[in-house]
Structures are given as C-alpha cells and as structure tokens.
Amino acid sequence: MSAGARRVALKVDCDTFLGTRDGLPNLLRTFDRMRIRASFFFTLGPDRSGRAIFRVFTRAGFLKKMLRSGAASMYPKRTMMYGTLLPAPRIGRRIPGLIRSVGDAGHEVGVHGWDHIRWHDRATRMREDEAEREYGAAHAEFARIFGRRALASAAPGWQAGYATLAVQEHFALDYASNTRLGAPFHPAAGDRRFETLEIPTTLPTWDETYNAEGWGTGSELIARYRAAVQGTEVHSIHTEVEATALLPLFEQQLDAWRADGVGFVTLEEIAREVRAAPGAIPVRRIVPIVLPGRAGTVTGSVPI
C-alpha cells in the first residue's frame, strides 16, 4: 500500500430496511458532491432489528451503550419493532432498484448479510450448514439484484468463526472485511489457514465514540477523528447513523479530512495493493476481542 499516505476507505454497512431506504440517497448525494467512492455492504434478507432488544440480557454493556449513544433517538420506532411487534420486511425485495443504484453510481458493492440479527448473535456458534444457508441466501439475492456475483463481503457486527470462514472460502471472494484492528492478513482458525484476504476496520465507529468520554458529539469528536488517520485507515459507517440522524456532522467529518489532505480509497483498491505483494501478507489467528464503547466482543486477530 502507499507508504506515508493518509487515506480513508469508507465502509458503509447497510443494516436495516429504513436505514438503507432513507440513508442511501443521502450518502449518494454527499459522495457525488465530494467525489468520493465508497464500499457499500448490504443486508438483503429480513430486518428483525426489534429482536436486538434481547441483547440487554445477553451482552454486558449493551444498555449502557444504547443510552450513551442516544440510539433510541436515531433509529425510527418502526425499526425497533421489526421482527417482534411488526413483520420483518425483506430488504432486498423491497428496494432492489435503490440498492442497485449504488453500483450504478460507481461505488463498490458487496454482501453484508442475510439476517443481520441472526448472524450478529450466532455467527461464532454456527455450524457450517447453518452458515451456508445464511451466507448463500445473501449472495443469491445480491446476484439477483446486481446480475453478477459478489466479490466481497463484510460480516454483521464483525462476527466470524471457523464455520463462517470455511463457508466464505466457497465464494472465491477478492477479500472480506469481518474483523477489527490491524493491517490486512490471511485468517486462521482451528487448524486451518484461509485464503480469503481479510481487511479489518481500523478506526472506532461512531456508535462506540459518539458522546463517549473524551470524544464528545461535535467539534471534539471531529478533532479526534482528524488525528486518528495515520496511514491507510478503514472507517465503518452505518446508514442508520451517519447517513440519516447525524448526516450533517458526518459531512463535517469528511470536510475536515479533505481539508487535512486525506485521500479516499475503496476496500477493493486496498485489496489490489495488498495482493500485489502476496509474500508480505501475514497469517493471523482470529480471536474475540473487547473494544471500548462496544457491548460484547467482536472478532479481532493475533499473530500466529
């Protein structure tokens, strides 16, 4: 990758029906105005976001994070009832044209998942046949919408395990982005090394930092993110947050980075650069890690 350059790859996770429907047009306008290409990853199956409430009982710190970030005010009330009090809308079936328009606008597109809630809560415990059903359904829907197979994917909630990585290998992806922290690597789990290149998210996400101690909600937050870009960074954003409720603040963040001379790349560009020197790609073992401001664990990595 380019030595010494300060660059950000914007990884856009589209988790929910209303967030995707309402957030995509905003991001497309913003990115077009700023001439930024980003990498979008779509959840394409049922939106069962209302079932996330049960994490209050299963994930330490979940309620505290929700209260601190003001999540209840960012997410539409209908989103918080889908899959419980309201039927779960099928995202790919409801807005295929809007999803397709992201690729038509020149952005990179890939698979995020089928059922975001199920993957987020079960991925590390899935059997291979269960992971195959979830992953296969998402890839089939992606192909139906875009008329071609997906070349990249990004796991919901940065949740990956042996079974999900084994299933991922069947799809011959250019890369995946399932983990947090560090440089690109080949993942290992159990007694197996996997060939799919892994590109982690490196910067903290807004749901981890917004209104957190030392980060704030406005100029202080932006200042911390300006300082955080030291080389090539991957920044995950969500249509439900940066593209809707906090869009003006996100645009300030982009303007600040551009004023600092930060360039923007896509994840596929990073993958191409990394694969140009295959002998330099390390192998790292995936492990659960805890991050400040996030409830439960996400998938990280350690040296072999």
C-alpha positions as CSV (number, residue, x, y, z in Angstrom):
1,M,0.0,0.0,0.0
2,S,1.1,3.6,-0.5
3,A,3.7,4.4,2.1
4,G,3.2,7.5,4.1
5,A,-0.1,8.5,2.5
6,R,-3.0,9.4,4.8
7,R,-6.1,7.7,3.3
8,V,-9.5,6.5,4.5
9,A,-11.6,3.8,3.0
10,L,-15.3,4.4,3.8
11,K,-17.0,1.0,4.5
12,V,-20.8,1.6,4.5
13,D,-22.8,-1.1,6.4
14,C,-26.4,-1.1,5.5
15,D,-28.1,-3.0,8.4
16,T,-31.8,-2.2,8.4
17,F,-34.7,-1.6,5.9
18,L,-35.5,2.0,6.8
19,G,-31.8,2.9,7.3
20,T,-31.0,1.6,3.9
21,R,-34.0,3.1,2.2
22,D,-33.6,6.6,3.8
23,G,-29.8,6.7,4.1
24,L,-28.6,5.6,0.7
25,P,-30.0,8.7,-1.2
26,N,-28.3,11.0,1.3
27,L,-24.9,9.3,1.0
28,L,-25.1,9.1,-2.8
29,R,-25.7,12.9,-2.9
30,T,-22.9,13.6,-0.4
31,F,-20.3,11.3,-2.0
32,D,-21.2,12.6,-5.5
33,R,-20.7,16.2,-4.4
34,M,-17.4,15.4,-2.7
35,R,-16.3,13.0,-5.5
36,I,-15.8,10.1,-3.0
37,R,-16.1,6.5,-3.9
38,A,-17.0,4.2,-1.0
39,S,-17.6,0.5,-0.4
40,F,-21.2,-0.5,0.4
41,F,-22.2,-3.8,2.0
42,F,-25.9,-4.7,2.0
43,T,-28.1,-6.7,4.4
44,L,-30.6,-8.3,2.0
45,G,-32.9,-10.5,4.0
46,P,-35.4,-9.9,6.8
47,D,-34.9,-6.9,9.0
48,R,-35.6,-8.3,12.5
49,S,-34.0,-5.3,14.3
50,G,-36.5,-5.3,17.1
51,R,-35.0,-8.5,18.4
52,A,-31.8,-6.7,19.3
53,I,-33.5,-5.6,22.5
54,F,-32.8,-9.1,23.9
55,R,-29.1,-8.2,23.9
56,V,-29.9,-6.3,27.1
57,F,-29.9,-9.7,28.8
58,T,-27.1,-11.4,26.8
59,R,-24.4,-8.7,26.2
60,A,-22.8,-6.9,29.0
61,G,-22.8,-3.1,28.4
62,F,-25.4,-3.2,25.7
63,L,-27.9,-1.0,27.5
64,K,-25.2,1.4,28.6
65,K,-24.0,1.8,25.0
66,M,-27.5,2.4,23.7
67,L,-28.2,5.1,26.3
68,R,-24.9,6.8,25.9
69,S,-25.1,7.0,22.1
70,G,-28.7,8.0,22.0
71,A,-29.5,5.1,19.7
72,A,-33.2,5.2,20.6
73,S,-33.5,8.7,19.1
74,M,-31.5,7.8,15.9
75,Y,-33.5,4.7,14.9
76,P,-37.1,5.0,13.7
77,K,-39.6,3.4,16.0
78,R,-40.7,1.0,13.3
79,T,-37.2,-0.3,13.0
80,M,-37.2,-1.1,16.7
81,M,-40.4,-3.1,16.3
82,Y,-39.5,-5.1,13.2
83,G,-39.3,-8.8,13.9
84,T,-41.3,-8.5,17.1
85,L,-44.4,-6.3,17.1
86,L,-44.2,-5.8,13.3
87,P,-43.4,-8.3,10.5
88,A,-39.8,-8.3,9.3
89,P,-39.5,-6.6,5.9
90,R,-37.3,-8.3,3.3
91,I,-34.8,-5.6,2.4
92,G,-33.6,-6.8,-1.0
93,R,-37.2,-7.5,-2.2
94,R,-38.5,-4.1,-1.0
95,I,-35.9,-1.7,-2.5
96,P,-33.8,-3.6,-5.2
97,G,-33.7,-0.6,-7.5
98,L,-32.3,1.7,-4.8
99,I,-29.7,-0.8,-3.8
100,R,-28.7,-1.3,-7.5
101,S,-28.3,2.4,-7.9
102,V,-25.3,2.4,-5.6
103,G,-23.4,0.3,-8.1
104,D,-24.7,2.3,-11.0
105,A,-23.2,5.4,-9.3
106,G,-19.8,3.9,-9.4
107,H,-19.4,2.7,-5.8
108,E,-18.1,-0.7,-4.8
109,V,-20.9,-3.1,-3.6
110,G,-20.8,-6.3,-1.6
111,V,-22.7,-8.6,0.8
112,H,-23.2,-7.7,4.4
113,G,-25.6,-10.5,5.3
114,W,-29.0,-12.0,5.1
115,D,-30.5,-11.8,8.6
116,H,-28.3,-9.2,10.4
117,I,-29.6,-10.1,13.8
118,R,-29.2,-13.8,13.5
119,W,-25.6,-13.5,12.1
120,H,-24.6,-10.9,14.7
121,D,-25.9,-13.1,17.6
122,R,-25.0,-16.6,16.3
123,A,-22.1,-16.4,13.9
124,T,-19.4,-17.6,16.3
125,R,-21.6,-20.6,17.2
126,M,-22.9,-21.5,13.8
127,R,-22.4,-24.9,12.2
128,E,-21.2,-24.9,8.6
129,D,-24.6,-25.9,7.2
130,E,-26.3,-23.0,9.1
131,A,-23.7,-20.5,7.9
132,E,-24.1,-21.9,4.3
133,R,-27.8,-21.2,4.4
134,E,-27.4,-17.6,5.7
135,Y,-24.4,-16.7,3.5
136,G,-25.8,-18.4,0.4
137,A,-29.1,-16.7,0.7
138,A,-27.4,-13.3,0.9
139,H,-25.2,-14.0,-2.1
140,A,-28.1,-15.3,-4.2
141,E,-30.1,-12.2,-3.5
142,F,-27.1,-10.0,-4.4
143,A,-26.8,-11.8,-7.7
144,R,-30.5,-11.3,-8.4
145,I,-30.3,-7.6,-7.8
146,F,-26.9,-6.8,-9.5
147,G,-26.9,-9.5,-12.2
148,R,-23.5,-10.8,-11.1
149,R,-21.8,-12.5,-8.1
150,A,-20.5,-10.5,-5.2
151,L,-16.7,-10.2,-4.9
152,A,-16.5,-9.0,-1.3
153,S,-18.4,-9.4,2.0
154,A,-18.3,-7.9,5.5
155,A,-19.8,-9.8,8.5
156,P,-22.5,-8.1,10.5
157,G,-21.2,-6.9,13.9
158,W,-17.7,-8.1,13.0
159,Q,-18.6,-11.6,14.0
160,A,-16.7,-14.5,12.4
161,G,-15.8,-18.1,13.4
162,Y,-14.3,-21.2,11.9
163,A,-17.6,-22.3,10.3
164,T,-18.3,-18.9,8.7
165,L,-14.7,-18.6,7.4
166,A,-14.9,-22.1,5.9
167,V,-18.2,-21.2,4.1
168,Q,-16.8,-17.9,2.9
169,E,-14.0,-19.8,1.1
170,H,-16.6,-21.4,-1.2
171,F,-17.4,-18.0,-2.8
172,A,-13.9,-17.1,-4.1
173,L,-14.0,-13.5,-2.9
174,D,-11.4,-10.9,-3.6
175,Y,-11.5,-10.1,0.1
176,A,-13.6,-9.9,3.2
177,S,-13.9,-7.4,6.0
178,N,-15.0,-9.3,9.1
179,T,-12.6,-8.1,11.8
180,R,-11.3,-5.1,13.7
181,L,-7.9,-3.6,14.1
182,G,-4.6,-4.0,12.2
183,A,-3.3,-4.5,8.7
184,P,-4.7,-6.9,6.1
185,F,-4.0,-10.6,6.7
186,H,-5.0,-14.2,5.9
187,P,-7.1,-15.5,8.8
188,A,-6.5,-18.8,10.6
189,A,-8.9,-20.7,12.9
190,G,-8.7,-24.1,14.4
191,D,-6.0,-26.0,12.4
192,R,-6.8,-24.2,9.1
193,R,-5.4,-21.2,7.2
194,F,-7.9,-19.5,5.0
195,E,-7.1,-18.0,1.6
196,T,-9.7,-15.1,1.5
197,L,-7.8,-11.9,2.2
198,E,-9.1,-10.1,5.4
199,I,-9.2,-6.3,5.6
200,P,-10.1,-5.1,9.1
201,T,-11.9,-2.0,10.1
202,T,-9.2,0.1,11.9
203,L,-11.0,3.2,13.2
204,P,-13.5,3.2,16.0
205,T,-17.1,3.6,14.9
206,W,-19.5,6.4,15.9
207,D,-21.7,4.1,17.9
208,E,-18.5,3.4,20.0
209,T,-17.4,7.1,20.3
210,Y,-20.4,9.4,20.0
211,N,-20.9,11.1,23.4
212,A,-18.3,8.8,24.9
213,E,-15.8,10.2,27.4
214,G,-13.1,12.2,25.6
215,W,-14.9,12.1,22.3
216,G,-18.0,14.4,22.6
217,T,-20.6,14.9,20.0
218,G,-19.4,17.8,17.8
219,S,-16.1,19.5,17.1
220,E,-14.4,17.4,19.8
221,L,-15.5,14.2,18.0
222,I,-14.3,15.5,14.6
223,A,-11.0,16.6,16.1
224,R,-10.3,13.1,17.4
225,Y,-11.1,11.5,14.1
226,R,-8.8,14.0,12.3
227,A,-5.9,12.9,14.5
228,A,-6.8,9.2,14.2
229,V,-5.8,9.0,10.5
230,Q,-2.2,8.0,10.5
231,G,-1.9,6.0,7.3
232,T,-4.4,3.9,5.4
233,E,-7.5,3.5,7.6
234,V,-10.8,1.7,7.2
235,H,-13.8,3.6,8.7
236,S,-17.1,1.7,9.0
237,I,-20.2,3.9,9.0
238,H,-23.9,2.9,9.1
239,T,-26.8,4.2,7.0
240,E,-28.8,4.3,10.2
241,V,-26.5,6.8,11.9
242,E,-24.1,8.8,9.7
243,A,-26.4,8.8,6.6
244,T,-29.6,9.9,8.4
245,A,-29.8,11.2,12.0
246,L,-26.2,12.5,12.1
247,L,-25.6,13.3,8.4
248,P,-24.6,17.0,8.9
249,L,-22.0,16.0,11.4
250,F,-20.7,13.2,9.2
251,E,-20.3,15.7,6.3
252,Q,-18.3,17.9,8.7
253,Q,-16.0,14.9,9.3
254,L,-15.5,14.4,5.6
255,D,-14.8,18.1,5.0
256,A,-12.3,18.1,7.9
257,W,-10.4,15.1,6.5
258,R,-10.4,16.6,3.0
259,A,-9.0,19.9,4.5
260,D,-6.2,17.9,6.1
261,G,-5.3,16.4,2.7
262,V,-6.7,12.9,3.5
263,G,-7.5,10.9,0.4
264,F,-10.3,8.4,-0.1
265,V,-9.9,4.9,-1.5
266,T,-12.2,1.8,-1.7
267,L,-11.6,-1.5,0.0
268,E,-11.2,-3.2,-3.4
269,E,-8.3,-0.8,-4.1
270,I,-6.6,-1.7,-0.8
271,A,-7.1,-5.4,-1.6
272,R,-5.5,-4.9,-5.1
273,E,-2.5,-3.2,-3.5
274,V,-2.0,-5.9,-0.8
275,R,-2.3,-8.8,-3.3
276,A,0.5,-7.2,-5.4
277,A,2.9,-8.4,-2.7
278,P,1.5,-11.8,-1.7
279,G,4.6,-12.9,0.2
280,A,4.2,-9.9,2.6
281,I,0.7,-10.8,3.7
282,P,0.8,-12.2,7.3
283,V,-1.3,-15.0,8.7
284,R,-3.1,-14.2,11.9
285,R,-5.4,-16.2,14.2
286,I,-8.9,-14.8,14.7
287,V,-9.9,-14.2,18.4
288,P,-12.7,-12.5,20.2
289,I,-11.7,-9.0,21.5
290,V,-13.3,-6.3,23.5
291,L,-13.3,-2.7,22.3
292,P,-14.0,0.5,24.2
293,G,-17.6,1.6,23.8
294,R,-18.9,-1.6,22.3
295,A,-21.0,-4.2,24.1
296,G,-19.8,-7.8,24.0
297,T,-17.0,-8.9,21.8
298,V,-16.0,-8.6,18.1
299,T,-13.6,-10.6,16.0
300,G,-10.0,-9.5,16.1
301,S,-6.7,-11.2,15.4
302,V,-3.4,-12.1,16.9
303,P,-0.1,-13.2,15.4
304,I,0.3,-17.0,14.8
